[in-house]
Amino acid sequence: MFDSQEIENLRRKQEEWENTCLKTSLAQLPERKKEFITASSEPVQRLYSPLDLDGNNYLERLGFPGAFPFTRGIHPTMHRSRLWTMRMFAGFGSAEETNARFKYLLDKGQTGLSIAFDLPTLMGYDSDAPEALGEFGKCGVAISSLKDMELLLEGIPLDKISSSMTINSPAAVIWAMYIAAAEKQGVRPEQLRGTIQNDILKEFIAQKEFIFPPQPSMRLVVDTIEFGTQSVPQWNTVSISGYHIREAGATAAQELAFTLADGMEYVRWSILKGLDIDRFAPRLSFFFNAHNDFFEEIAKYRAARRIWAQQMRHTFGAKNPRSWLMRFHTQTAGVSLTSQQPENNIVRVAIQALAAVLGGTQSLHTNSMDEALALPSEHAATIALRTQQIIAEETGVANTVDPMGGSYFVESLTNRIESQAYDYFRRIDELGGVLPAIEKGFFQREISDSAYRYQSEIDQNIRTIVGVNAFQDDKPLSIPILTMDPEGYGRQKQRLEDVRKTRDAGMVGQTLDRLRIACQGTENVMPFILDAVRAHATLGDIVGVMKTVFGIYHEPAWI
C-alpha cells in the first residue's frame, strides 16, 4: 500500500512526533494506565499507522466484499441489500410455552427461529427419565417425542421461516423430529431452511454435553452432512461453534483457531467418507461470540473469513467459490452479563451486537438483560430484539460495507489474530490433529489458563467490570423475572405416557432394531432415525439404542 520511501519517511515523522508532541503531552498529562490490553489480555499500542500493517497488499489481504479472500464480507453489498437474520434464542418449559414465545417474538419483528433445548434433551434423556428429575424446561424447551416437536412448531410456517437448533450429541434425532414434524405440515425436506448446531468437537473441548465417544460422535456428524447434502439441500448441517469455547474462557484468538480447526476436521472426515467438498462445504456454517472488546471482535470476524477462504481454496482444493465463504451467526457474550445492575447488560449487549454487525455477521442473537438471573422475560427479550432493530434502522452502520476496513488499528488486530490462529493450527498438527489434541487435554488446558488469567485480572482490578469491581451499588433487584407454568411438567409426563400407550409397539421395536444394525455397520443412520421418529420412538429410546452400540464417553481428569 505504501512504497519503501514513504514508509521510511513515515517512520521518521512518527519518531519526531514521539520525541516532541507526545513527550510534551505525557509530561503534562500522563496516561491512565501503564498498559492497555484487549479482552484477550493482548497489549494495545498507543497509536496505529501504516507502519503496523507490515506492507499489507490491499488486493491480497483485503480485496473487495464478495470476492476472495472475503476479509471485507461475503456479499458485495452486505447489509445494504438484506439485513442480518434477527434470530432470538428462545426455549423454556413445555413445547406449548415455547411455541407461544416464538409467536410473540415473530410478531415483534424477529425474522428467524432459534431453539434452545433443556438439559435432559441435550443429553438424550426423555423428560420423565430418572436422570432428568428436576431439570425439566429450566434452560430450554423439553422435546422427548415427535408429538412435542409438533406442538413446538404448531402454526409456524416451516416453508417460510428458517430455524436454528442448538443441539449436539442427539442432533441427528432432534433434526429427524423437525423433518418429520414439517412433513406433517405438508412441507417437504427440500423446502426446509435452517441450521442444526451438531458440533460435537466443541462439546469435547468446552461445553461438555457429549454422550458418545469421539469416533462414533464424528460418524454421526458426517452422516448428517451426507444426508443433508442429498435430501435437505437448503439446511446447514453443522454450525461450527466458537461461542461456547469463548464462554468457557478462551481468548478471541483461541476461539477463532479452535473453531476453524474443528471446521477443517469435519471437512477431512467428510472427504474421507467420499463426499464431494463442493457439494457439502457451501452448507457448513459458523457460530461466534461477540465479547466486550469492540475492535478485537470485529478483527476476529474479518480474520475468520480470510483464513477459512484460504484454507478451503488452497488446502482442501475446493473449486466452488461458495465453498470458500464463511457464513456465521453471532450471539452476544452471555458470560459478560452480570447479575449486579442487570440494566447495564443492555448497554453491553448493544455494543457487542454493533461489533457483530460491523464484523459482517449473517445472523444475530442479542442476549437479554436478565439472563444472569433467569431465562429471559418477555419484556427483556423485547428490549434485546429492539436493540438489533435500532442498530439496523437508526445508526447507519448497515449503509456501507465493512466501514472498519482500512483502520490501521483494526487491520493490525486482524493480522495479529490471524497469525495467532495459524500458530495454534501448527501446535494442533504437532499433537496429531484435533481428536488427539482433545484426548491429550490440549484445548481444555489452554482455555482453562485463559479463563484463570481473565478472572485474576478482574480480582486484581487490572480489568474493570462496571457494577462488579467498580461503581457498585446496593439497590435491590427491580426487574421482572420469568416464571414458568407449574403444570408444564405434569403435562409433559402425561403426553409421554400417552405416546407410549397409543403408538404401535411392534413398529417401534422394528425401527429400533434396524437402527441398531445400521449403527453397528457403516450405513448412514439418518434414514433409520427418521423411521424410528415417525413410529413415535422417543428421544430416550433412540439414544438408548445408540448407547448400546457406541458406548458412553467419560472424560478423563486433566492435570
C-alpha positions in Angstrom: 0.0 0.0 0.0 3.0 2.3 0.6 6.4 2.2 -1.1 9.6 1.8 0.9 10.4 5.5 0.6 7.0 6.6 2.0 7.3 4.0 4.8 10.8 5.3 5.8 9.6 8.9 5.7 6.6 8.0 7.9 8.8 6.2 10.4 11.0 9.4 10.7 7.9 11.6 11.1 6.5 9.3 13.8 9.7 9.3 15.8 9.7 13.1 15.5 6.2 13.2 16.8 7.0 10.9 19.7 10.0 13.0 20.8 8.2 16.3 20.6 4.4 16.5 20.7 3.9 13.2 22.6 6.7 13.7 25.0 5.4 17.1 26.0 1.8 15.9 26.4 2.8 12.9 28.6 4.8 15.2 30.9 1.7 17.3 31.5 -0.9 14.6 31.4 0.3 11.0 32.0 -1.8 8.1 30.6 -4.4 6.5 32.8 -2.7 3.1 32.9 0.8 1.7 32.4 -0.6 -0.9 30.0 -3.7 -1.1 27.9 -5.0 -4.6 27.0 -7.7 -6.2 25.0 -10.3 -8.6 26.4 -7.8 -11.4 25.5 -5.1 -9.7 27.5 -3.2 -8.6 24.4 -1.3 -5.3 24.5 -2.9 -2.3 22.7 -0.5 0.3 21.4 -1.0 4.0 21.8 -1.2 4.6 18.1 -1.5 2.6 14.9 -0.3 3.7 11.5 0.7 2.1 8.1 3.9 1.1 9.9 1.8 -1.6 11.8 0.5 -3.2 8.6 3.8 -4.8 7.6 3.4 -3.8 3.9 -0.2 -5.0 3.6 -1.1 -5.8 0.0 -4.6 -4.5 -0.4 -5.8 -6.9 -3.1 -4.2 -9.9 -1.4 -5.1 -9.2 2.2 -8.4 -7.3 1.9 -9.8 -7.3 -1.7 -13.4 -6.4 -2.2 -16.5 -7.6 -0.5 -18.0 -10.7 -2.1 -14.6 -11.6 -3.6 -11.7 -13.8 -2.3 -10.4 -13.7 0.4 -13.7 -12.2 1.7 -12.0 -10.2 4.5 -14.4 -7.4 3.8 -17.5 -9.6 3.7 -19.0 -12.5 1.8 -21.5 -10.5 -0.2 -20.7 -7.5 -2.5 -23.5 -5.3 -0.9 -23.7 -7.0 2.6 -26.5 -5.3 4.7 -27.3 -2.7 2.0 -29.3 -5.5 0.2 -30.5 -7.6 3.1 -30.2 -7.2 6.9 -28.9 -10.0 9.0 -31.4 -12.5 10.3 -32.6 -11.4 13.7 -32.8 -14.8 15.5 -33.6 -14.6 19.2 -32.5 -17.8 21.1 -35.6 -19.0 22.9 -36.9 -22.0 24.8 -38.2 -22.8 28.2 -40.6 -25.2 29.9 -43.0 -27.1 27.7 -43.4 -27.1 23.9 -46.6 -25.1 24.3 -44.9 -22.3 26.3 -42.0 -22.0 23.9 -44.4 -22.0 20.9 -46.1 -19.0 22.4 -42.8 -17.2 22.9 -41.8 -17.9 19.2 -45.0 -16.4 18.0 -44.6 -13.4 20.3 -41.1 -12.7 19.0 -42.1 -13.2 15.4 -44.9 -10.7 16.0 -42.3 -8.2 17.4 -40.2 -8.5 14.3 -37.9 -11.5 14.8 -37.0 -12.9 11.3 -35.9 -16.5 12.2 -36.3 -19.1 15.0 -33.5 -20.2 17.3 -34.5 -23.1 19.6 -32.9 -23.7 23.0 -33.4 -27.2 24.5 -33.4 -28.2 28.1 -30.5 -30.2 29.7 -32.3 -33.6 29.5 -33.0 -33.1 25.8 -29.4 -32.0 25.2 -28.1 -35.2 27.0 -30.6 -37.5 25.2 -33.0 -38.3 28.0 -36.8 -38.3 28.0 -38.3 -35.8 30.4 -39.6 -38.5 32.7 -36.2 -40.3 33.0 -34.8 -40.5 36.5 -31.7 -38.7 35.3 -33.8 -35.8 34.2 -35.5 -35.2 37.5 -35.6 -31.5 38.4 -34.2 -30.3 35.1 -37.4 -30.1 33.0 -37.5 -26.9 30.9 -35.0 -25.0 33.0 -32.5 -24.0 30.3 -34.7 -24.6 27.3 -37.7 -26.4 25.9 -38.2 -30.1 26.6 -38.5 -32.3 23.5 -38.9 -36.0 24.0 -41.0 -37.1 21.1 -42.4 -36.2 17.7 -45.6 -35.0 19.4 -43.5 -32.5 21.4 -41.9 -31.2 18.2 -45.3 -30.9 16.5 -46.6 -28.8 19.4 -43.4 -26.7 19.4 -43.8 -25.8 15.7 -47.6 -25.6 15.6 -48.8 -22.7 13.5 -45.3 -21.7 12.3 -44.8 -21.9 8.5 -41.7 -24.0 8.2 -41.5 -23.4 4.4 -41.1 -19.7 5.1 -39.3 -19.5 8.4 -35.7 -20.7 8.9 -34.9 -22.4 12.2 -31.7 -22.8 14.2 -31.5 -25.6 16.7 -28.8 -25.7 19.4 -28.4 -29.4 19.9 -25.3 -31.5 19.6 -24.9 -35.1 20.8 -28.5 -36.1 19.9 -28.6 -33.6 17.0 -29.5 -36.3 14.4 -32.5 -37.3 16.4 -33.9 -33.8 17.1 -33.3 -32.9 13.4 -35.2 -36.0 12.4 -38.1 -34.9 14.6 -38.1 -31.5 13.0 -38.1 -33.0 9.5 -41.0 -35.4 10.4 -43.0 -32.5 12.0 -42.5 -30.5 8.8 -43.8 -33.5 6.8 -47.0 -33.5 8.8 -47.4 -29.8 7.9 -47.0 -30.7 4.3 -43.6 -29.2 4.0 -41.0 -31.3 2.1 -37.4 -31.7 3.3 -36.1 -29.8 0.3 -38.2 -26.8 1.3 -36.7 -26.6 4.8 -34.2 -23.9 5.7 -32.2 -23.7 8.9 -29.2 -24.8 10.9 -28.6 -27.5 13.4 -25.6 -26.9 15.6 -24.4 -30.6 15.5 -20.8 -29.5 16.5 -19.6 -32.3 18.8 -15.9 -31.4 18.8 -16.6 -28.2 20.7 -18.5 -30.3 23.2 -15.4 -32.3 24.0 -13.4 -29.1 24.0 -15.6 -26.7 26.1 -19.3 -27.3 26.7 -19.1 -31.0 27.8 -22.6 -32.0 26.7 -21.3 -35.2 25.0 -22.9 -38.7 25.1 -20.9 -41.0 22.8 -17.1 -41.3 22.4 -15.4 -39.0 19.8 -15.1 -41.5 16.9 -18.8 -42.6 16.7 -19.8 -39.0 17.5 -17.9 -37.8 14.4 -19.6 -40.6 12.4 -23.0 -39.2 13.3 -22.0 -35.7 12.3 -20.7 -36.9 8.9 -23.9 -38.9 8.4 -26.0 -35.8 8.9 -23.8 -33.8 6.5 -24.2 -36.5 3.9 -28.0 -36.8 4.4 -28.5 -33.0 4.3 -26.5 -32.7 1.1 -28.6 -35.3 -0.6 -32.1 -34.7 0.9 -32.3 -31.3 2.8 -30.2 -29.1 0.5 -31.1 -25.8 2.0 -30.1 -26.8 5.5 -26.8 -26.0 7.3 -26.0 -29.4 8.8 -23.2 -28.2 11.1 -22.9 -24.8 12.9 -19.2 -24.9 13.9 -19.3 -23.1 17.2 -16.7 -20.9 18.8 -19.4 -19.4 21.0 -19.2 -22.0 23.8 -15.4 -22.1 23.5 -15.3 -18.4 24.3 -17.9 -18.7 27.0 -15.6 -21.3 28.7 -12.9 -18.6 28.9 -11.0 -18.7 25.6 -9.4 -15.6 24.1 -10.5 -14.2 20.8 -7.6 -16.0 19.0 -8.3 -19.3 20.8 -12.0 -19.1 19.9 -11.1 -18.4 16.2 -8.3 -21.0 16.0 -10.1 -23.9 17.8 -13.3 -23.2 15.9 -11.7 -23.3 12.5 -9.6 -26.3 13.4 -12.8 -28.1 14.2 -14.3 -27.0 10.9 -11.4 -28.3 9.0 -11.7 -31.6 10.9 -15.3 -32.0 9.8 -14.2 -31.3 6.2 -11.4 -34.0 6.4 -13.8 -36.6 7.8 -16.4 -35.8 5.1 -13.9 -36.1 2.4 -12.7 -39.5 3.8 -16.4 -40.6 3.7 -16.2 -39.9 -0.1 -18.3 -36.7 -0.1 -17.7 -34.0 -2.7 -16.3 -30.9 -0.9 -18.1 -28.6 -3.3 -21.4 -30.2 -2.6 -21.2 -30.2 1.2 -18.9 -27.2 2.1 -21.4 -24.5 1.0 -23.7 -25.7 3.7 -21.2 -25.5 6.6 -21.8 -22.5 8.8 -20.2 -21.0 11.9 -21.3 -19.5 15.2 -19.2 -16.9 17.0 -19.3 -15.0 20.3 -19.4 -11.2 20.4 -17.5 -10.3 23.5 -16.8 -6.9 25.2 -13.7 -5.7 23.3 -15.3 -3.9 20.3 -12.4 -3.7 17.9 -10.9 -7.1 18.8 -14.2 -8.8 18.0 -14.5 -7.0 14.6 -10.9 -8.1 13.8 -11.7 -11.7 14.8 -14.6 -12.0 12.3 -12.6 -10.5 9.5 -9.6 -12.8 10.1 -12.0 -15.8 10.3 -13.3 -15.2 6.8 -9.9 -14.7 5.4 -8.4 -17.9 7.0 -11.4 -20.1 6.0 -11.4 -18.9 2.4 -7.6 -19.6 2.1 -7.9 -23.0 3.7 -10.8 -24.2 1.7 -9.3 -23.0 -1.6 -5.7 -23.8 -1.2 -5.5 -26.6 1.4 -8.7 -28.6 0.5 -8.8 -27.6 -3.1 -12.5 -26.5 -3.2 -13.3 -25.1 -6.6 -16.8 -23.7 -6.0 -16.5 -20.1 -4.6 -19.4 -20.8 -2.3 -17.3 -23.4 -0.6 -14.8 -20.6 0.3 -17.4 -18.5 2.1 -17.6 -18.4 5.9 -21.3 -17.7 6.8 -21.7 -17.1 10.5 -24.2 -16.5 13.2 -23.3 -14.4 16.2 -24.5 -14.3 19.8 -23.6 -11.6 22.3 -21.5 -12.8 25.2 -23.6 -14.5 27.9 -20.5 -14.8 30.1 -20.2 -11.0 30.1 -23.6 -10.4 31.7 -23.8 -9.5 35.3 -26.4 -10.2 38.0 -25.3 -6.9 39.6 -27.1 -3.9 38.0 -28.6 -6.0 35.2 -29.8 -3.0 33.3 -26.1 -2.4 32.4 -26.3 -5.5 30.3 -28.5 -3.7 27.8 -25.5 -1.4 27.1 -23.1 -4.3 26.9 -25.3 -6.2 24.5 -25.8 -3.2 22.3 -22.0 -2.7 21.9 -21.4 -6.4 21.3 -24.2 -6.6 18.7 -22.8 -3.5 17.0 -19.4 -5.2 16.7 -21.0 -8.3 15.2 -22.8 -6.2 12.6 -19.7 -4.2 11.7 -17.8 -7.5 11.5 -20.2 -8.8 8.9 -22.5 -11.3 10.6 -25.3 -13.1 8.7 -27.4 -13.7 11.7 -27.5 -12.3 15.3 -29.0 -13.1 18.7 -28.9 -10.4 21.4 -28.9 -11.6 25.0 -31.5 -10.2 27.4 -30.5 -8.1 30.4 -31.9 -10.7 32.9 -30.0 -13.8 31.7 -27.5 -13.8 34.5 -30.5 -14.3 36.8 -33.1 -16.4 34.8 -34.4 -17.2 31.4 -35.5 -14.1 29.6 -38.8 -12.5 30.4 -40.9 -11.2 27.5 -40.0 -7.6 28.5 -36.3 -8.3 28.5 -36.4 -10.3 25.2 -38.3 -7.5 23.5 -35.6 -4.9 24.6 -32.9 -7.3 23.2 -34.7 -7.6 19.9 -35.3 -3.8 19.7 -31.5 -3.4 20.2 -30.9 -5.1 16.9 -33.7 -3.2 15.2 -32.3 0.1 16.4 -28.8 -0.8 15.1 -30.4 -1.8 11.7 -32.7 1.2 11.3 -31.2 4.1 13.2 -27.4 4.0 13.4 -26.4 4.0 9.7 -23.9 1.2 10.2 -25.6 -1.0 7.7 -25.4 1.6 5.0 -21.9 0.8 3.8 -19.9 -2.5 3.5 -17.1 -3.0 6.1 -16.8 0.6 7.4 -14.0 -0.6 9.7 -11.8 -1.7 6.7 -8.7 0.3 6.4 -8.5 1.3 10.0 -4.8 0.8 10.9 -5.8 -0.5 14.3 -8.4 -3.0 13.0 -6.2 -4.2 10.2 -3.3 -4.7 12.6 -5.5 -6.6 15.0 -6.9 -8.7 12.2 -3.4 -9.6 11.1 -2.3 -10.5 14.7 -5.3 -12.7 15.4 -4.8 -14.5 12.0 -1.1 -15.1 12.9 -2.0 -16.4 16.3 -4.6 -18.8 14.8 -2.1 -20.2 12.4 0.3 -20.8 15.3 -2.4 -22.8 17.0 -3.0 -24.8 13.9 0.7 -25.7 13.9 0.6 -26.8 17.5 -2.6 -28.9 16.9 -0.9 -30.6 13.9 2.1 -31.4 16.1 -0.2 -33.2 18.5 -1.5 -35.3 15.7 -4.7 -33.4 14.9 -7.9 -32.3 16.6 -9.0 -35.6 18.2 -5.6 -36.5 19.6 -5.3 -32.9 20.9 -8.7 -33.3 22.7 -7.6 -36.7 24.1 -4.4 -35.1 25.4 -6.3 -32.2 27.0 -4.6 -29.5 25.0 -7.7 -27.4 24.2 -9.0 -27.8 27.7 -5.8 -26.6 29.4 -5.4 -23.6 27.0 -8.9 -22.4 27.7 -8.6 -23.0 31.5 -5.4 -21.0 31.6 -7.0 -18.1 29.8 -10.1 -18.2 31.9 -8.0 -18.1 35.1 -6.0 -15.2 33.8 -9.1 -13.2 32.9 -10.7 -13.7 36.3 -7.4 -12.9 38.1 -7.3 -9.6 36.2 -10.8 -8.8 37.5 -9.9 -9.8 41.0 -6.8 -7.7 41.0 -8.6 -4.7 39.5 -6.5 -4.8 36.4 -9.7 -5.2 34.4 -12.8 -3.2 35.3 -16.3 -4.6 35.2 -18.8 -1.9 35.9 -21.1 -2.8 38.8 -18.9 -5.7 39.8 -15.5 -4.4 40.9 -16.2 -0.7 40.3 -19.2 1.6 40.6 -21.1 -0.8 42.7 -24.4 -0.1 44.4 -26.7 -1.9 46.8 -30.1 -1.2 45.2 -32.5 -4.2 45.4 -33.3 -6.0 42.2 -36.2 -4.4 40.4 -36.7 -6.2 37.1 -39.3 -8.8 36.4 -38.1 -12.4 36.3 -39.7 -15.1 34.1 -41.9 -17.7 35.8 -42.9 -21.0 34.0 -46.2 -22.8 34.1 -46.0 -25.1 37.2 -48.3 -27.6 35.4 -46.0 -27.9 32.5 -44.0 -30.9 33.8 -47.2 -32.8 34.6 -48.5 -32.2 31.0 -45.2 -33.4 29.6 -45.2 -36.6 31.6 -48.8 -37.3 30.6 -48.0 -36.7 26.9 -45.1 -39.1 27.0 -47.3 -41.7 28.7 -50.0 -41.2 26.0 -47.4 -41.5 23.2 -46.1 -44.8 24.6 -49.7 -46.2 25.1 -51.0 -45.3 21.7 -48.0 -46.0 19.4 -47.5 -49.3 17.6 -45.1 -51.0 19.9 -44.2 -53.6 17.3 -43.4 -51.0 14.7 -41.3 -49.1 17.3 -39.3 -52.2 18.1 -38.7 -53.0 14.4 -37.4 -49.5 13.6 -35.1 -49.5 16.7 -33.8 -52.9 15.7 -33.0 -51.7 12.2 -31.3 -48.6 13.7 -29.2 -50.8 15.9 -28.0 -52.8 12.9 -27.2 -49.6 11.0 -25.2 -48.2 13.9 -23.2 -51.5 14.0 -22.5 -51.2 10.3 -21.4 -48.4 8.0 -24.8 -47.2 6.5 -25.9 -43.7 7.0 -28.1 -43.8 10.2 -30.3 -40.8 9.4 -33.0 -42.7 7.4 -33.2 -45.2 10.2 -33.6 -42.5 12.8 -36.3 -40.9 10.7 -38.2 -44.2 10.6 -38.0 -44.5 14.3 -39.2 -41.0 14.9 -42.1 -41.4 12.6 -43.1 -44.6 14.5 -43.0 -42.4 17.7 -39.9 -43.8 19.3 -38.9 -41.2 21.9 -35.5 -39.4 22.2 -34.6 -41.7 25.0 -35.5 -44.8 23.0 -33.3 -43.8 20.1 -30.3 -42.6 22.1 -30.5 -45.7 24.2 -30.0 -47.9 21.2 -27.0 -45.8 20.1 -25.5 -46.1 23.6 -25.6 -49.9 23.4 -23.6 -49.8 20.1 -21.4 -46.7 20.5 -20.9 -46.7 24.3 -20.8 -43.7 26.6 -17.9 -41.3 26.9 -16.3 -40.4 30.2 -13.8 -37.6 30.0 -10.5 -38.2 31.9 -9.4 -35.8 34.5 -6.8 -33.3 33.2 -3.8 -32.2 35.3 
